[in-house]
Amino acid sequence: MAYGLRNKIGHSFLTSAHQGYVEDGMRPNTLSAFYLAALRGADMIETDARGSLDGIMMVCHDPVVRGFDAAGCPVEYEIAKTPSDVLKSVIIAKDAYGNQYMPTLEQALSLCWRTGMLINIDLKNGAVFAETAAKMVLASGMRGRCIYATNAAGADTVNRIIALDPDARFIDTPANYTREKLRSVPEYPRRCFAYTADFSPENIARIRESGCMLAAISLTRETVRQAMPWHPEMLEYPHTSDFLAITEDILDADIFPAAQ
């Protein structure tokens, strides 16, 4: 896939929108935030997935979802202890696109399939629902377009996902993705990203020595300038960042440097 062709200026790295992109009145991790990320030219969205009481994967960063019911009364549910039908009825925001209900992972995958984006699924339950997520990725037509955040679930979980989704890729911390820990993962250097917001030479050298690709996260207009000299394979921005404008600024600065 020619990453970057969605954007006004093509580039060699993946641009990821953490929990989508939000404007006034919007909330992250909603279908409208994901859709707006696509409109703004994101190559990929990052999102969070948790299993409900009946095993349906819901999109939510926290273990508890807070919002409103149809009557406008505040509600709060622990996701792991609540049936999906109840969770899907929670209104977590109202924005220009209407009421935003708590999304399912299936809905997020469908949106990415329709808009051409990739998806980074943060498996908040670690290994527990990893294979469930992989099966959903295949069923949604997103094979080869998913990066799984494994949250220290280990190489066994990675390999179980690969058995279902052979083109899967993965992301975790540099401490969890070392040569030693990934030695059983086939072709791991082309599959695995190590993510960091620490752009010190020592930390970057450790990631490169591991064989993993570099994912620079939590980027701002300032920190992206620290990341770019290391040629990261992925740039991830908070959901409030105008990531496309920042990317274009950086590319312009690299191509047309100021006079010395």
C-alpha positions as CSV (number, residue, x, y, z in Angstrom):
1,M,0.0,0.0,0.0
2,A,1.3,3.5,-0.9
3,Y,1.1,5.1,2.5
4,G,0.8,8.9,2.4
5,L,-1.1,9.1,-0.9
6,R,-4.2,10.2,1.1
7,N,-2.4,13.3,2.0
8,K,-1.8,16.5,0.0
9,I,1.9,15.8,0.2
10,G,3.0,12.2,-0.1
11,H,5.4,10.9,2.5
12,S,7.2,7.7,3.5
13,F,5.8,7.4,7.0
14,L,2.4,6.6,8.5
15,T,0.5,9.5,9.9
16,S,-1.7,8.3,12.8
17,A,-4.5,10.2,14.6
18,H,-4.7,9.1,18.2
19,Q,-8.4,8.4,18.9
20,G,-9.3,10.2,15.7
21,Y,-9.5,14.0,15.3
22,V,-11.8,16.3,17.2
23,E,-13.2,19.8,16.8
24,D,-15.4,21.8,19.1
25,G,-18.1,19.7,20.7
26,M,-16.6,16.5,19.6
27,R,-15.2,13.6,21.6
28,P,-12.3,11.3,20.8
29,N,-13.0,7.6,20.1
30,T,-16.3,8.3,18.4
31,L,-17.2,7.5,14.8
32,S,-17.3,11.2,14.0
33,A,-13.8,11.6,15.3
34,F,-12.6,8.7,13.1
35,Y,-14.4,10.1,10.1
36,L,-13.0,13.6,10.6
37,A,-9.5,12.0,10.8
38,A,-10.1,10.5,7.4
39,L,-11.3,13.8,6.0
40,R,-8.1,15.5,7.3
41,G,-6.0,13.0,5.5
42,A,-4.9,10.5,8.3
43,D,-3.3,7.3,7.0
44,M,-4.4,5.6,10.2
45,I,-6.4,6.0,13.4
46,E,-5.4,4.6,16.8
47,T,-8.3,3.4,18.9
48,D,-8.9,1.3,22.0
49,A,-10.9,-2.0,22.3
50,R,-12.3,-3.7,25.3
51,G,-14.5,-6.8,25.7
52,S,-18.1,-6.4,27.1
53,L,-19.8,-8.9,29.4
54,D,-21.0,-10.9,26.3
55,G,-17.6,-10.7,24.5
56,I,-18.4,-7.9,22.0
57,M,-15.5,-5.6,21.5
58,M,-16.3,-2.0,22.3
59,V,-14.3,1.1,21.6
60,C,-13.3,2.9,24.8
61,H,-10.0,3.9,26.4
62,D,-11.1,3.5,30.0
63,P,-12.6,0.4,31.7
64,V,-15.7,2.5,32.6
65,V,-17.8,4.4,30.1
66,R,-19.7,7.5,31.1
67,G,-22.4,9.2,29.1
68,F,-26.2,9.7,28.9
69,D,-29.2,7.5,28.1
70,A,-31.9,8.3,25.7
71,A,-33.7,10.5,28.3
72,G,-30.6,12.5,28.9
73,C,-29.8,11.1,32.3
74,P,-26.2,10.4,33.2
75,V,-25.1,6.8,33.1
76,E,-21.9,4.9,34.0
77,Y,-21.1,1.3,33.2
78,E,-18.1,-1.0,33.8
79,I,-17.5,-2.3,30.3
80,A,-16.4,-5.8,31.3
81,K,-19.5,-6.3,33.5
82,T,-22.1,-4.9,31.1
83,P,-23.9,-6.4,28.1
84,S,-23.0,-4.9,24.7
85,D,-26.7,-3.9,24.0
86,V,-26.6,-1.6,27.0
87,L,-23.2,-0.2,26.1
88,K,-24.2,0.5,22.5
89,S,-27.1,2.7,23.8
90,V,-24.8,5.1,25.7
91,I,-24.6,8.5,24.2
92,I,-21.1,9.8,24.8
93,A,-21.4,13.0,22.8
94,K,-23.6,15.1,20.5
95,D,-21.8,16.9,17.7
96,A,-22.3,18.1,14.2
97,Y,-22.9,14.5,13.0
98,G,-25.6,13.9,15.6
99,N,-25.7,11.7,18.7
100,Q,-22.4,9.7,19.1
101,Y,-23.1,6.4,20.7
102,M,-20.3,4.2,22.2
103,P,-18.9,2.5,19.1
104,T,-18.1,-1.2,18.6
105,L,-14.8,-2.2,17.1
106,E,-16.8,-3.6,14.2
107,Q,-18.1,-0.2,13.4
108,A,-14.6,1.4,13.6
109,L,-13.2,-1.3,11.3
110,S,-16.0,-0.7,8.8
111,L,-15.4,3.0,8.8
112,C,-11.7,2.4,8.1
113,W,-12.5,0.0,5.3
114,R,-14.8,2.5,3.7
115,T,-12.4,5.5,4.0
116,G,-9.2,3.6,3.1
117,M,-7.5,4.2,6.5
118,L,-5.5,1.7,8.5
119,I,-6.3,1.0,12.1
120,N,-4.1,0.6,15.2
121,I,-6.1,-1.4,17.8
122,D,-5.0,-0.9,21.4
123,L,-6.0,-4.3,22.9
124,K,-6.8,-3.0,26.4
125,N,-7.5,-6.6,27.6
126,G,-4.1,-7.8,26.3
127,A,-4.2,-11.4,25.2
128,V,-7.8,-12.0,26.3
129,F,-9.6,-10.8,23.2
130,A,-6.7,-10.7,20.8
131,E,-7.9,-13.6,18.6
132,T,-11.4,-12.1,18.7
133,A,-10.0,-8.9,17.3
134,A,-8.0,-10.6,14.6
135,K,-11.1,-12.5,13.4
136,M,-13.1,-9.2,13.3
137,V,-10.2,-7.7,11.2
138,L,-10.5,-10.5,8.7
139,A,-14.3,-10.4,8.5
140,S,-14.2,-6.6,7.9
141,G,-11.9,-6.8,4.9
142,M,-9.1,-5.1,6.9
143,R,-6.5,-7.9,6.6
144,G,-3.0,-6.4,6.3
145,R,-4.4,-3.0,7.3
146,C,-4.3,-3.5,11.1
147,I,-1.6,-2.8,13.7
148,Y,-2.3,-4.5,17.0
149,A,-1.0,-2.9,20.2
150,T,-0.3,-5.9,22.4
151,N,0.3,-4.2,25.8
152,A,3.0,-6.6,27.0
153,A,0.9,-9.7,26.0
154,G,4.1,-11.3,24.6
155,A,5.2,-13.2,21.6
156,D,2.7,-16.0,22.1
157,T,-0.1,-13.6,21.6
158,V,1.6,-12.1,18.6
159,N,1.9,-15.5,17.0
160,R,-1.7,-16.4,17.7
161,I,-2.8,-13.3,15.9
162,I,-0.4,-14.0,13.0
163,A,-2.0,-17.5,12.7
164,L,-5.3,-15.8,11.9
165,D,-4.1,-12.6,10.2
166,P,-0.8,-13.4,8.5
167,D,-0.2,-9.8,7.4
168,A,-0.7,-8.4,10.9
169,R,1.7,-5.8,12.3
170,F,2.2,-4.9,16.0
171,I,3.2,-2.1,18.3
172,D,4.4,-2.0,21.9
173,T,7.0,-0.3,24.1
174,P,10.8,-0.7,23.5
175,A,11.0,-2.7,26.7
176,N,8.5,-5.2,25.4
177,Y,9.7,-5.4,21.9
178,T,13.4,-6.5,22.1
179,R,15.2,-9.0,19.9
180,E,15.1,-11.5,22.8
181,K,11.4,-11.2,23.4
182,L,10.4,-11.3,19.7
183,R,12.8,-14.1,18.6
184,S,9.9,-16.5,18.0
185,V,7.9,-14.0,15.8
186,P,8.5,-14.7,12.1
187,E,10.0,-11.7,10.2
188,Y,9.4,-9.5,13.2
189,P,11.5,-6.5,11.9
190,R,8.9,-5.9,9.2
191,R,6.0,-6.5,11.6
192,C,6.8,-4.7,14.8
193,F,6.9,-1.0,15.8
194,A,8.4,0.2,19.1
195,Y,6.7,3.4,20.2
196,T,8.3,6.2,22.1
197,A,8.1,9.9,22.9
198,D,11.8,9.9,24.0
199,F,14.0,11.0,21.1
200,S,17.3,10.9,22.9
201,P,20.1,9.3,20.8
202,E,20.4,6.5,23.4
203,N,16.7,5.5,23.3
204,I,16.5,5.7,19.5
205,A,19.7,3.5,19.2
206,R,18.1,0.9,21.5
207,I,15.0,0.8,19.2
208,R,17.0,0.5,16.0
209,E,19.2,-2.2,17.6
210,S,16.1,-4.2,18.4
211,G,15.2,-4.4,14.7
212,C,11.8,-2.8,15.3
213,M,10.4,0.1,13.3
214,L,10.2,3.4,15.1
215,A,6.8,4.9,16.0
216,A,7.1,8.5,17.3
217,I,4.0,9.3,19.5
218,S,2.4,12.2,21.3
219,L,3.8,14.6,18.7
220,T,3.5,18.4,18.7
221,R,4.9,21.1,16.5
222,E,7.9,21.1,18.8
223,T,8.5,17.5,19.5
224,V,8.0,16.4,15.9
225,R,11.2,18.4,15.0
226,Q,13.1,16.2,17.5
227,A,11.6,13.0,16.0
228,M,12.1,13.7,12.3
229,P,15.9,13.5,12.1
230,W,15.6,9.8,13.2
231,H,13.4,9.0,10.2
232,P,10.5,7.3,12.1
233,E,8.2,4.9,10.2
234,M,5.1,6.2,12.1
235,L,4.1,9.6,13.4
236,E,1.2,9.7,15.9
237,Y,-0.5,12.9,17.0
238,P,-3.0,13.6,19.8
239,H,-6.6,13.9,18.6
240,T,-6.4,17.7,19.0
241,S,-3.4,18.2,16.7
242,D,-3.7,19.5,13.1
243,F,-1.4,16.7,12.1
244,L,-1.6,17.3,8.4
245,A,-0.5,20.9,8.7
246,I,2.3,19.9,11.0
247,T,3.5,17.3,8.5
248,E,3.5,19.8,5.7
249,D,5.4,22.3,7.8
250,I,8.1,19.7,8.6
251,L,8.3,18.5,5.0
252,D,8.7,22.1,3.8
253,A,11.4,22.8,6.4
254,D,13.3,19.7,5.3
255,I,13.0,20.4,1.6
256,F,13.6,24.2,1.8
257,P,15.8,24.8,4.9
258,A,16.3,28.3,6.1
259,A,19.5,30.0,5.0
260,Q,22.4,29.4,7.4
